[in-house]
Amino acid sequence: MRRSLGRYELTRELGRGGMGVVWEAHDPGHERQVAVKLLAPRGYGSELTTLERRFLREARLTSRLSHPGIPAVYDHGSIEGELYLVMELVPGRGLDAILDDEGMLPVDRAAGIARSVADVLAYAHGQGIVHRDLKPSNLMITPSGELKVLDFGVAAALEPHPGETRFTAANATPGTVVYMAPEQAVGKTVPASDLYSLGCVLYELLAGRPPFTDGSPFMLYHQHANEPVPPLAGHRHGIPPGLRKLVEGLLEKNPEERPASATEVRALLSAWVPDRVVTGLAHPKLAEIAALRRSGHPARALEEYEELMDASGIGRVDVLAARVGVALCVGALGRTREALDRLKSVLAEQRSLLGPGDPAVLDTRYEIGVLLVRTGERHAAMELLRRLEGDEDRDLPVGDPRRGRSQALLKRLDRMS
């Protein structure tokens, strides 16, 4: 039934869960549609005033977050004891619904989603904010394929008291415990807790189910804290060994044994994401060799690139990607001038075949800029990077982690000057 909340006209319910209900609403003050989340503080009794203060504090913090992967927070407050957040209305489907319909996802798509989440976490953690409740229902895929991470700050506002297990708190739900880090369940949340939850999500994207699925919140906590993670190979064959190892690292029981940061996770996931330079093309071997090169084995990777280019049936676009890989290996081996000449040769063919705005062309131009810096041709590098900065802003989608890289390198060069 239609109703109002202050100036907001609630038009239709979008969904509900253990933490409350989300409505689509009209904001007549700004003539826009918004999402209004009403929190359900039932069970807090006399603690409601404390909860309200904590909620308003967290809402103020998270409203400062500005990232393409985080919906904007427009307003927050309390009306007659009802806590609410007013946010950007994000069209799309929850990742939980996509998993229900499609089951396990292709490796490149799963890695791409996880990398987008890691990019958001890297930004949020840099602002001192931990999500605390990362799960598929809090991940929205827009019609254009972009990912939005929902509900920053909500779990922090409803955090149990120190020493109280999360699954006995009034706001706990089994669906949350399915993705919860062992230390978080007993009130010790750290940025690495988000990485554990991301590991659970990535596991589900690859296996079609989370690592632990027992229906009892207590048993789920026990499994997260004590049971070995069921091997991904038991659910699906053909997952790249490096990706399996990354999932295992994210799901380490001890947060100190997980990857050092979301930034590191984002970089590692790039080996399996289709970015058209090495991983978005038809031949699956390209992703494996790229991962080998990035892991510090350029000589071995160089041999494998050359073997791939000699293989029968490899397409022209794949050959160009392999030639880019060869040049990067040569550069990593100290033959900078040779690497630069190789990349310039590839660039002309990439522009002709793919077009000047293709991400692979932009990536090759950036690598040429990096090599020009290494050869001491700083003026030429800065001219290239200035042109590339504008082209990346125009041709790369919002949220692409490559946007801003040329600007960052230019700033470093300016400081060096």
Number of C-alpha atoms within 10 A of each C-alpha: 6 10 11 11 14 10 11 19 19 22 15 14 16 13 11 14 12 15 19 16 16 21 21 23 27 19 17 11 8 8 8 11 19 22 25 28 25 20 22 20 20 11 11 15 9 8 10 15 12 11 18 19 14 18 26 20 14 19 22 16 15 22 19 11 17 14 15 15 22 25 20 19 23 13 14 19 16 17 10 5 13 14 19 23 22 22 23 17 17 20 12 16 15 20 20 19 13 17 16 11 9 11 16 20 17 12 18 20 15 20 24 21 22 23 26 21 23 23 22 25 27 20 18 21 18 14 13 9 20 23 23 26 25 26 24 24 19 15 23 23 18 14 11 9 10 17 27 24 23 23 22 25 24 22 19 20 18 23 24 20 11 10 10 13 19 25 21 14 16 17 20 20 17 18 17 19 27 24 28 28 31 25 19 21 25 18 16 13 19 17 21 26 29 28 30 29 25 29 25 27 28 29 24 22 27 27 21 18 18 18 24 21 16 14 12 14 20 16 14 24 27 14 18 24 17 11 12 14 18 12 13 19 13 8 12 12 10 8 14 13 10 16 19 15 12 17 23 21 19 26 28 21 21 16 22 9 12 21 19 14 17 25 18 13 25 22 14 20 22 21 25 26 21 18 17 17 25 30 24 18 18 14 16 14 16 25 22 18 25 27 21 19 21 17 11 12 16 22 15 13 24 24 13 20 23 15 11 18 18 11 9 7 8 13 12 13 19 23 20 21 23 26 22 26 25 25 23 27 26 21 19 17 14 10 13 19 14 12 24 22 13 19 22 17 13 19 21 12 15 21 15 10 14 13 12 16 14 17 19 23 22 23 19 20 18 22 18 23 24 20 22 20 17 15 13 10 13 18 12 12 22 22 12 19 23 14 11 21 19 14 15 22 14 12 14 16 14 14 16 16 15 16 19 15 15 22 16 13 19 20 13 11 15 10 8 7 7
